[in-house]
Amino acid sequence: MTIQEKLSLLEELLDTEKDTLSEETELNQLSQWDSIAVISLIAMFDETFGKVVTPKEVKSFKIIKDITDKME
């Protein structure tokens, strides 16, 4: 999966416009980054990547790159 495909997945998950996220985007700057987004992200990792991500791990994510790195 390319970085652009990963960013598109996250844009869809966060309900943001296409091409608005970059790997350097800070999560705390996104109004969409809330508890619902965290739950959705955990579910997406399980369904799409077959990976278990804990809420503690998600809390440690600071920028989009932290998430895309975990997608590999």
N, C-alpha and C positions, 0 to 999 in steps of 0.2 A: 504494500500500500504506500503510495507516494505521500509526501508531506501535504500536498494540496488536497488529496483525498481525505486525509486525517483532519485538516482544517475545515473542510466542507462538512464532515461528520459533526464536528464540534459546533459549527455555525448553525447547523440544523438543530442540534440538541439544545443550544442556547437561544434559538429563535432570533438570530441576528442576520443582518443582510449578508449576502454573498460577498466574499473577498474583504470582509471587515476585520478578520482576525489574522494575526501573525504569531509566530512562535514567541515573540517578545512581548505580546500583550499581557499586561498584568491582570490577574483574575480579580483582584480587589477593586479594579477600575471599571469592571463590567457590572452594570446594574442587574443583569440577568443571572449573575453568579450568586445564587442563594441556596437555601436548603433543598429546594425542589431540584435545582440543577445538580446538586451533589448526588442526590438519590438517582436521578436520571443517568448521571455519569457512571455510577456504580453498576446500574442495570445494563448500560451499554457495554461496559467492559465484559460483563458476564455473557451477554447475548452475542455480541459481535466478535469478541476476542477469546472467549472462554477463560477469562482471567478473573480471579477474585481480587477486588481492590477494597480495602477497608476504609471506613470513614476517616480513621486516623491518617491513613496515607493521603487521602484526598485533601485533608486539612493542611498537609505539608506542601501541597502544590501551590506555587506562587505565580508562575507564568504558564502560558499555553504549552511551551516546550516541555515542561514537567509532565504534562498529560500526554503529549505526542510521543515522548520517549518511552513512556510506559506501554504504549500501544504496540510496540514491536514484539 
